[in-house]
């Protein structure tokens, strides 16, 4: 009768309803039975004893950059092992639907810190598609581990229509035919089942390569006319605009949020990056819920994306995207492939004066706090500085300015100086308020990008731990049932995806986890090589005793921290086509 029985676990259906001890029967990839009584099927080939465990729907990661990795390693093991069974591609205006390998390398390489040569190799070797429908067909031929849903990137559309060079020039004005061509590409993607379009206005996301190096992304050159035309298509189809406003121009945040308003039309679904408790501008955390409430009260359909854990980043030398947000930092990153020239630049006193001036500009909108006393050295050939901040190193060297202490070490040791800092989400009580706010969506892991800089693959588990611990301490801010719903069914329903629920008839994407192992092991980082990327060492999370089983489409793909041989060799996930649903 059943292919799998999950027995005696605490079952969460992801509606927010109370959990209960139940027995689940899975047949033909779907939940066939949810029973209060044990299921009697002696011939069932797979029986999982979930006594003392939580049985939840597979989690959904609404913001990833797996567009490149999925082509070479479709198992997407690093997310699946932590209970993520559905991922969304195409964030931040970037996708590989229309651009070729060279342009994809320029788009992804520097912005997402995925080495350009690996983007070129992956897209060059695997791209056979010329349209969104063909892209979906190509993905469905891969042995996908998790389910895939996708945005189409505005920069992808623009670069393909105009050519990357024209798409990143302020003096270029689209002809009617070019705008119609962009509209046709978006419409075709929505017809293929894409959840919507991602667009970016953030001005410190810069292109890689030689042709247009250090220009901002193509979507940042879009005119109001262009954005209105594309948004109208999304609005008409009931799909989503994922947006990234410019942190240095608060008006762009208001404008993108306000685009959700219908004004006698259907409201546009808008999800913006990102509600965060930013160290550099702590008061802004109060603005995010306010904007969401105002837009909702006026009839919009608006959400913020939110990473529900501290935003801790690591860097090798000066190679970190936050340096793009001021001129002297971007000047150094422009020379990333010219090691000797960069070293000479960092030695130059005139350059250092510019860097110190940028560093000392504390009172303007920004992402990085620009405080080298809050930047800890974790690796360096000079063992005497390990464990110290760059600011402390400067003091130890006779009162050297923190910028000079940092640049001196980078000049001497280059990328062998590894350091960390927390940019945002550092106050637990503020995190709790954001995570409970109805105008916020829990997600934004950036999985598949910034491979040497961050690892939030287990963000959902860390969120569940915080909810559980708060309840145990007598200060609950969400029930566990509501937290599970926020990570699963709430997201699936808003984006129009068949995922995120565990009711009879639902797709059997299931996670069995041990609540007793929602512990400090979730905070540790490890490193693991990416084989297709010449064994590049990637930051990852390893807490394999927490998730005891993961099923995708009714097939067990992980058990007790070990991938099943089926993962990555047989297609268990599928491309999820978005449907047009309500609010």
Protein Blocks (a to p, Z undefined) as FASTA:
>chain_A
ZZbdcehiacdehnopacdddddddeehiafbdcfbdcddfkbmbdcdfehiacdddddd
fbdcklmmmmmmmnommlmmnopabdcehiehiacklmcfklmmmmmmmmnopafklmmm
mmmmmmmbfbfklmmmmmmmpccfbdcdddddfklmmmmmnopklmmcfkbccdfklmmm
mmmmmmmmmmnopabdcddfbfkbccehjklgoiacfklmpcfklmmmmmmmmmmnopac
dddddfklmklmmmmmmmmpnglpacdddddddddddfklmmlmmmmmmmmmmmmmnopa
cdddddfbdcddddehjacfklmmpmklmmmmmmmmmmklmmmmmmpmklmmmmmmmmmm
mbbcdfbloiaklcccfbdfblmlgopafklmmmmnoopafklmmmmmmmmnmmmlccdd
dfbhkbfklmmmmmmpmkbccehkogoiakllbccklmmmmmmmmmmmmmmnopafbdfk
lmmmmmmmmmmmmnopaehiacehiacddddddfklmcfklmpccddddfkloopacddd
ddfklpmbdceehiafbgghiacfkgopacfbdcdddddddZZ
